[in-house]
């Protein structure tokens, strides 16, 4: 690892006593950076409804397959790596917290209806997490059908008009 980074091995050992700690830190860094980037793009929209639309446009983009595969690997490896398990839980909670805050902002301005924004965010993130399997089996799943499932469920969860998130509201 030190050679790839172009540093002396002692520098890595100084910060990470165990490889599991390094793996967990790398996962945390990557997922935090990705979350920061996609929410920054979403928050550039003027209203919570438009922010939600931008967020899901990004989350459902097939260009995110590498991130989905990273999550799949982390979930699987975390069964044997306690440090990674702790980081996976931290990052999953951060995803729910970020989405719950966006949902709450929509509730505050009357765009969305949800009794418990955190519970809604948890259910929605579970759907998004389920899409990670699609990244591993891309050629076997009709992506458009799966994306439609996610969007219709988010609309129901937040009491939005049907097709509000696809721009074809009825």
N, C-alpha and C positions, 0 to 999 in steps of 0.2 A: 504494500500500500504506500509506504513512504517513497519508494522508487517512482511509482506512478505520479505521485504528487510533487516529486522533486525536492523532498525534504529528508533530513536524517531520521532514521527510525526512532531515535530517542525523543524526538518532538511529538510523534504520534503517541508513544508510550507515556509521555508526560501528561497528556490530556485524557487518554483513554487506557485504563489499566487492563481492560478486557475487550476483546473484539466485539462482544455483544453490546457493550456500551457504545462503541463506534458505530455499529449497525443501527442501533436505536437513534443515535444523534443524527446520522445521515438521513434516516427515514423522517425524523421530525423536521429537519431542515427542509427537505424536499417537499413535504406535504404542507408545511407552513407557507413556504414560498408560493406554491401553487394556489393555495387558498387566498393568500393576499392578492395575488394577481387576478384571479377570477372575480373576487368581490370588488376590487378596485374598478374593474371594467363594468361590473353591474351597477355600482354606485355612481357611475358617471351619468346614468340615466336620471331624468328629473323626478320621476315619481316611483313609489314602491312597486306599483304594478309593472312599470317598464323595467325597473331594476330586476324584478323576479323573472321577467321574460328574458332579459339579457343573461341572467345567471343560468337559467335552464338551457338557453341556446348554447352556452359554453359547456355546461355540465354534460349535455347530451351529444356534444361534438365528437365524432369518431377520431379526431386528432388527439383526443385525450386517452387513447388506448394505452399508451405507455404508463400514464399515471394509474389507470385501472389495473394494469398488470403489476405495478409496484405494490398497490394495495393488496391484491391477491397473494403475492409473495409474502408480504408482511403478515397478513392474517394467518397464513399457513405456518410460517416460520415462528410466529409468536407463541405457538403452542410449546415450543422447546426453548425459547429465549425469553426469560422473565423481563429483562430490560426492554426488549422490543415490545413485549405485551403491554408493559406500562405506557410506552410511547404511543402505541396503537390506540389504546384507550384514551389517552390525552388528546390525540388528534381527532378521534371520532367525536369526542365531547366538544372539541373546538368547532368542528363542522356543524354540529347541532346548535351550538350557541350562536354561531354566526347567522345561520338560517333563521333561528328563532328571533333574533334581533331584527332581521329584515321583515319577517312576518309581523312582529309587533309594530314596526314603523308603518306597515300597511294597515294594520288595525287602527292605529292612532289617527290616520287620516281618512279612514272609512273605505279603503280599497279592499280589505280582506275581512273575513269573519273567521275567528278561531277562538275556541274557549280556552285552550292551553297552547300557546305558541311553541313551547318546548316539545310537547307531545306531538304536535303537528310536524315540527321539524324532524323529530325522531322517525316518524312514519315515512316522511318524504325522503330522508337520507337513506332509509332502509331500501327504498325503491332504487335510488341512485347506486347504492352499494351493490345491489343485485345486478346492475348492468356490467359490473366488472367481469362477470362470467362471459358476457358477450365479447369482451376484448380477447379472451382466450380462445373463443370458438367463433370468431367473426364469420367464417364462411357458412356456418350452420344455422344462423339466427337471422330472421328478417328484422333488421335494425329498426326500420320505420314503424313496424307494428309495436315493438318494445318501447320506442320513444313515445309513441302515441299513448300507450298504457300509462307511462309515467306522467305525462302532461295532463291527461284526463283525471288521474287520481289527485294530482296537485290541485287542479281546479275544484274538484269536489271537496277536498280537504279545506280549502280556503274560501269556499262558497263563491267561486268566480263563475262567470257565464261559461257555458261549454265552448271550447275552442278559443277562449280568451288568450291562452298562451301560445296559440299557433297563428294568431292574427286573423282568424276567420270566425269570429264570434257570431253565434246564431241568435 
